[in-house]
Amino acid sequence: MWWVDAPGDLAQARPGTYLARVATERVAQLQALCDAGMRVVDVGVTLARTGTAQPLRLEWAEPGDAEALARIAETAFTRTRFHLDPDIPDAVATAIKRDWVANALAGARGDGVLVQRRDGVAVGFLVLVKRGDDAVIDLIGVAPEHQGAGVGRTLVRGLLGMVPGAVSVGTQAANVGSIRFYERLGFGTTATVYNLHRHVA
């Protein structure tokens, strides 16, 4: 997968998937990329809020959590931009999320993985990216059988207690449940973007 910013980046496109992200107010850039063969697969929404002084005890993931985290990543996501793209098979979209959390656990992506455990087994995770005093929720997932039980809320509230600055997170406009979840935790929308893909055979 390769990121592009302008139609010229696609002039010598080799086989693969090309990704672009365009702020929703940049309609001319959006149109130029669409004219070059890219298409909108979703609208990303960034939400943010400042941290809180109420720390909760969270644990850092360990190598022994790899299998549980992979299982969560394989089952918790259905509305990502990769799942929404009709040209990306669900198995590939699922593998992207599984690899995402595996890379985070291995230290190749982000700055750590926080987990919630039940009976010693990870049932939810949050991949953290630090930006000075601020943090980004890079990926968060909860095992389907534990969704609605406060696992995700505890992960986010715990992170808010750890971060002196702002915490931000991206989700999809199509994922209304996710947007409502963050709004209930005091997050507000700070930006919107078009996510575009182009597949070259």
N, C-alpha and C positions, 0 to 999 in steps of 0.2 A: 504494500500500500504506500502511496506517495501523496503528500500534501501539495496542492497548487494554490496560487493566488490570482492568476490571470490566465486568459485564454492562451497566451503564448507558451505557457508552461505545458500545454497539451500538444504543441505542434509536432513534437517527435515522440509521441506517447508510445511506450513499449507495452507489451501485454501486462495487465494487472489492474488494480483498483486505484482510482484517483479520488482524493477527498478534498473538499474545500469547505471553509466556514466563512460566512459573510454576514456582517452586522445587518439587521433587518432594515436599517435606514439607507443602506448602500445599494439601492435598487439597480443602478446602472451596472455595477460590478456583477450583481446577481444575473442580470439579463445577459451580459457578455459571456459569463460562464455557461449559462443555459444554451446560448447560441452556439457554444463550442462543444455541445454534446453532454454537458453535465445536467443532472436533474436533482431537484430538491427531494430529499427523503424524509426530512423532518425539520421542525423548528426547535432549536435548543433554547432553553430558558435557564438563566443563571439567577440564583437566589443567594442572599447573604444576610448575615446578622453578626453583631458583635458578641464576643464570648460572655460568659457569666462567671461569677465567683463561686458557684456551687459545684465543686468537683465531685465526680462519681468515680468509683474504683473500676477501672477497666484493665484488661490484660492485653499484653502484646502477643501476637501470634508467634508460634514456634514451629520449627520444621515438622514436628509431629502432627500439626494441624493441617498439613497439605491436603490429605485425602478429603477431610471434611470440608475444607474451603473449596476444593474443586467440585465437590458434589453440590454445594450451595450455588456456585457460579454456573453450574450446568442446569440448574432448575429454577433459579430465582428471577431470571430476566426474560421478558417476552416483549418489551416495548422499547428496546434500544434502537438507535438508528440503524444498526446492522440487522436487527430482526425486522424492522419496518421496510427495509430495501427488498423489493421482490426479486432482485437478481442475486441476492446472497442467500443460499440455502440455510435453513434454521440450524443445521449441524455446524456450519461454518461460523454463523453468528454466535452460537453457544461456545465453540472452541475459542473464539476471540476473548470472550469474558473469562473462560477458564484459564487461558494463558495470561490474561491481564492480572488476575489475582496470584497466579503462580509466580509471575515475574516480580510482583510486589513482595511476596513472601521471600523470594530469593535475593531481594535487595536491588534488583535491576530496574525497578519502577517505584517512584514515590519514596516516602520516608518512614514507612512502617505500616503494619496492619494491626489494628485493634480488633479484639474478638470478644464476644459474649459466649459463655459456655453454659451448658446445662448438663449436669452429671458428667462433667469433665470433657464433654464433646463440644466443639465450636458449632454454634447454631446461627451465628451472624458475624459479619466482618465489616470493617470500614478501612479502606486504603486511604492513607493520609499523605498529603503533599504539603510541606511547610514552605511558606514564603515570608521570611522574616518573622514578624509577630503574628502574621495571618496564617491561615491554613485553608486548604481545598480538600473537600471530600471527593477524592478521585473516583471511588467506586464503593458502593455499599450494597450488601446483599444479606438477606435473611432466608434461612431454609423455609420452604413453603409451609411446612407443618408448624412453624413457630411464628409465622406472620400474624400480626394483630395482637401479639402477646407482649408488646413493649420492648422487644429486643432492639429494633432499629432506633426507637426513641431513646433508649438508654445509651446506645452507641453515640448518637448525635449529641445528646445532653452531656455525656462524659467528655466528648471532644471539646464542646463549648467551655467546659470547666478547665480544660488544659491550655487553651489558647488565649493569650492576652489580647489579641487583636480580633479581626473579623474572620468568620468562617464562611466560605462560599461553596456552592455545589451547583452542578449543571444537571438538568434533566430535559425531558422532551415535552413539548406542548401536548403531544398525544397522551402523555402519562399524567392525566389529571389527578389521579390518586397520589402520585409522588409530589406534585405541586401542593396539594392540600396538606399532605403530611408535613412538609417543611413550613408552610404558612402557619399551621397549628403550633409549631415550635418557635414562632416569631421571626421567621425568615421573610424577606420581601424581595420582589423581582428587581434586579439591577441591570439586566441586559438580555437581549434576545438575538439569536443568530439563525440564519438558514444553514443547514448542513446539506451539502451536495455530494453526490457520488457519480463517478463515470467508470464503467467497466470496459476495458479494451481487451479483446480476445487475441 
